Amino acid sequence: MSWIWVLLLCAVLVMAILGVLAKGGTSGTGEKPKRKWLLTKNEAAMYNRLAQTLPDKVIFAQVSFAGLLTARGRATRNRFDRKIADFVVCDKALQVLAIIELDDSSHRGRESNDAARDKLLQDAGYRVLRYPRIPNAERVQADFASPPVSEVKVEATGESLATQI
């Protein structure tokens, strides 16, 4: 009777192994990465709007929060380490003026997540602008006409920099 249990256990293990192998393994080493577009069509249109409307600014797309934020504690870093900002607008000295998020239909129902992301950035002294759709040039110009200047101390160097927030 015990040999039936052993046989059943072996059959279950073989099926589990075959299932893992069919999915490409647990490490994902069997799958080749594929190219993808850097920006969606809406994001590309937004990038072009920003670049045309703000020719004296430097626009970065798809910026990791880890490039914008730092923290000593692992728990705090885990709150932002895999998040991406749609656009970061800088002056010619590469000081961040604003972080821009384009809230298309994929953001519906995720407002609390967006608010938490904004709070992380705002707590670090960044200005966050959210647009539900691609704004017209006049709106972008108005938003960047004269943002307030605040003194922010950069932890990595200890230097004090005038940063737009």
C-alpha positions in Angstrom: 0.0 0.0 0.0 2.8 2.5 0.8 4.4 2.0 -2.7 1.1 3.5 -4.1 1.8 6.7 -2.1 5.3 6.8 -3.3 4.2 6.4 -6.9 1.6 9.1 -6.5 4.1 11.5 -5.0 6.6 10.8 -7.8 3.8 11.5 -10.4 2.9 14.8 -8.7 6.6 15.9 -8.6 7.1 15.0 -12.3 4.0 17.0 -13.3 5.2 20.0 -11.2 8.6 19.9 -12.8 7.1 19.6 -16.3 4.8 22.6 -15.5 7.8 24.7 -14.4 9.8 23.7 -17.5 6.8 24.6 -19.8 6.7 28.1 -18.3 10.4 28.6 -19.1 11.8 27.7 -15.7 11.8 29.8 -12.5 14.9 31.8 -13.3 13.6 33.0 -16.7 16.9 32.1 -18.3 15.2 30.4 -21.3 13.4 33.6 -22.5 15.2 36.1 -24.6 14.4 39.8 -23.9 12.6 41.7 -26.6 12.8 45.3 -27.7 10.0 47.6 -26.9 9.2 51.2 -27.6 10.7 53.7 -25.1 7.4 55.7 -25.0 3.8 54.9 -25.8 2.2 57.0 -28.5 0.6 59.3 -25.9 4.0 59.7 -24.0 5.8 60.4 -27.3 3.2 63.1 -28.1 3.6 64.5 -24.6 7.4 64.5 -24.9 7.1 66.5 -28.2 4.7 69.0 -26.6 7.1 69.6 -23.7 10.2 69.8 -26.0 8.5 72.3 -28.4 6.9 74.4 -25.6 9.9 74.4 -23.3 12.9 74.8 -25.7 15.2 76.2 -23.0 14.6 73.1 -20.7 16.0 69.6 -20.8 13.4 66.9 -20.8 14.1 63.4 -19.6 11.6 60.5 -20.1 11.1 57.4 -18.1 13.3 58.3 -15.1 13.7 55.9 -12.3 12.7 57.2 -8.9 16.1 55.8 -7.7 17.7 58.5 -9.9 15.6 61.1 -8.1 15.4 59.8 -4.5 17.8 58.3 -2.0 17.3 56.8 1.5 19.5 55.0 3.9 17.0 52.5 5.1 16.1 49.5 2.9 12.4 49.7 3.8 12.2 53.3 2.6 14.2 52.5 -0.6 11.8 49.6 -1.3 8.9 52.2 -1.5 10.4 53.7 -4.6 13.1 51.5 -6.1 10.9 50.1 -9.0 8.9 53.3 -9.8 9.4 55.4 -12.9 8.5 59.0 -13.5 7.1 59.7 -17.0 9.0 63.0 -17.5 11.5 65.1 -15.6 11.9 68.7 -16.7 15.3 70.3 -15.8 16.9 73.7 -16.4 20.2 73.8 -18.4 22.2 73.2 -15.2 20.2 69.9 -14.9 18.4 71.0 -11.8 14.9 69.4 -11.6 12.1 71.9 -12.1 9.2 69.5 -12.1 8.3 65.9 -12.5 5.4 65.3 -14.9 3.0 62.4 -15.0 0.7 61.8 -17.9 -2.4 60.2 -16.4 -4.1 58.3 -19.3 -6.9 55.8 -18.9 -4.5 53.3 -17.3 -4.6 55.4 -14.2 -8.3 55.1 -13.6 -8.9 53.5 -10.2 -5.3 54.0 -9.2 -5.6 57.5 -7.8 -4.5 56.4 -4.3 -1.3 54.9 -5.8 -0.7 58.1 -7.7 -1.2 60.2 -4.6 1.3 58.0 -2.7 3.9 58.4 -5.5 3.3 62.2 -5.5 3.8 62.3 -1.8 7.2 60.5 -2.0 8.4 63.0 -4.5 6.9 66.1 -2.8 8.4 65.0 0.5 11.8 65.1 -1.1 11.1 68.7 -2.4 10.0 68.0 -6.0 7.2 69.7 -7.8 4.8 67.2 -9.4 2.5 68.1 -12.3 -0.2 65.6 -13.4 -2.0 66.0 -16.6 -5.1 63.8 -17.4 -4.3 64.3 -21.1 -1.7 66.1 -23.2 -2.0 69.7 -22.3 -2.0 72.5 -24.8 1.2 74.7 -25.1 -0.4 77.6 -23.2 -1.0 75.4 -20.2 2.5 74.1 -20.2 3.9 77.6 -20.5 1.8 78.8 -17.7 2.8 75.9 -15.5 6.5 76.8 -16.1 6.2 80.6 -16.2 7.6 81.3 -12.7 7.7 78.3 -10.3 8.7 79.2 -6.8 12.4 78.7 -5.9 13.3 76.9 -2.7 16.7 76.1 -1.1 17.3 72.4 -0.9 20.3 70.7 0.6 21.5 67.7 -1.5 22.5 64.9 0.8 25.1 63.2 -1.4 27.4 66.3 -1.6 26.1 68.4 1.3 26.0 71.4 -1.1 23.1 73.7 -1.0 21.4 74.2 -4.4 18.5 76.5 -5.5 15.9 74.0 -6.8 12.6 74.6 -8.3 9.7 73.1 -6.4 
